[in-house]
């Protein structure tokens, strides 16, 4: 690879970390998305590099039906039982 070719030339890269604890305690959202930036200038390295954190402990507190496929999977991973699990399976 020559220096003139961008790192993002090849393909989009996403990392998904599913964690069973609350890492971001100051935010009630269960999904956090980060991009890589240069420390001093905050220049974005590439729009296609992303790191996602999915916090299962926050999903467990949701008192509703899943609103999308991601929530359904996260609820499944939390081992919900009873009516909630039955609704996800449908």
HELIX and SHEET records of a PDB file:
HELIX    1   1 UNK A    7  UNK A    9  5                                   3    
HELIX    2   2 UNK A   56  UNK A   60  1                                   5    
HELIX    3   3 UNK A   69  UNK A   77  1                                   9    
HELIX    4   4 UNK A   83  UNK A   89  1                                   7    
SHEET    1   A 3 UNK A  13  UNK A  19  0                                        
SHEET    2   A 3 UNK A  49  UNK A  55  1                                        
SHEET    3   A 3 UNK A  31  UNK A  35 -1                                        
END                                                                             
